[in-house]
Amino acid sequence: MIKIRNFIFNRILGLSSIAICCFSFISLMSRSEIDPPYSSVTLGGEVYNNLGLIGAYFAGYAYEFFGIFSYFFTIFFLIIGLKITIGIEVRFILIRLLALLLSIILFCWIAYDLVNHDNIVGN
């Protein structure tokens, strides 16, 4: 009974991770500069993101904070979801997610520094 319960739980967790991957990919691909949080939306305003207002906010803030590197979250959830769904044991998911987040922040900071200052160390 416990094996069946673990099997069902792993499949639900894996498919949920793949659903998060699809949500983030579709919302990032259909991101528009006209959508919120870039502009204010009135009650009759039109949102151009394929996933509506929630997708527009997610894509806007993800792209604002991480830029093009926000697609790495999509890849992360796809790999984790596929591994869990096929039955490969995945340990330390939260630590891996935190490491991904920190490495993206570090990489964005270094890329910003290189673009704006031409070098990292010195003048």
Salt bridges, closest charged atoms under 4 A:
GLU33 OE2 - ARG31 NH1 2.79
ASP113 OD1 - HIS117 NE2 3.56
